């Protein structure tokens, strides 16, 4: 299913962007809401596959996740873009946590058992509520255009590789840096699910009655940190460090570096502790502060949006973000393969040691890549003049 999403993204990312240019942003989001409401009436394997594709509008999957990011970029100013990215991504993460907590969708013979259909329906309802929320808070567009003008934009656009914004060698290099950064960091994105799975298994081994409430505490603290602490920190840091581009690059590097420091410390603790009881406390602390990791990906996508400042051309932005989201999905496939192999070969303590060590290594590589790379970005000033800022 993940491979299908990646292939479907590469084929249709431009089409969804054109649909937004012609119909407008909110009609596309509302159309997805209607699809989700129809899908919850049926619980079978094909329906689950369709929901998985539409789930990208707010759940982080490749195709429509890129469309959502393009809409945010097109409908927000530079001064508010980073905050919108972080807030939406944080809320999407909380949604994913809720889906994991409610349960998995187990199928047999193409059918979903009745006892497993409730989390499926709840997931669709939560996603629908998220889409309605986005359609409410986002303006239709920064630019007021008629239908014919939108059609003219679409008719003049041709989806091509390499992307139009990366025609020059400098922009091509910037896109390569961002793509590699997204890929390296995406290798860690499935680990929150793995951490929850290990804690769930551990608690069932020792005191099963407390397992569910223990997991709720972990994700409750994380959700509060994501929704309240992280967006506020973004606004504060952006005001302190001034210019949008320098602020974004600085925050991205610092988030990765702080995550590396925290992860390296926890990795050493987990490796050093021989028993599972103290390691469980370290594990709880790590989950509670894991909102630090959620800041890296929206910052990278926001940097990419500055690399292609083409307000009103959602088709081009969708191709940009859709390709980055596809790269992110490939990283998820690789990390999932690693997780599955580790589950069958190692004890729970050994799994934790490797898990934290690998996560710290990938974060270190991401930080080094952003620190050594150069990003070339066209930034529009408030008086309408354009200048190029190189960092």
ABEGO torsion letter per residue (X at the ends): XAAAAAAAAAAAAAAAAAAAAAAEAAAAAAAAAAAAAAAAABBBAAAAAAAAAAAAAAAGBAAAAAAAAAAAAAABBAAAAAAAAAAAAAAAAAAAAAAAAAEBBBBBGGBBBAAAAAAAAAAAAAAAAAAAAAAAABBABABBBBAAAAAAAAAABBBBOBBAAAABAAAAAAAAAAAAAAAAAAAAAAAAAAAAAAAAAAAAAABAAAAAAAAAAAAAAAAAAAAAAAAAAAAAAAAAAEBAAAAAAAAAAAAAAAAAAAAAAAAAAAAABABAAAAAAAAAAAAAAAAAAAAAAAAAAAAAAAABBBBGBAAAAAAAAAAAAAAAAAAAAAAAAAAAAAAAABBAAAAAAAAAAAAAAAAAAAAAAAAABBBBBBBBBAAGBBBBBBX
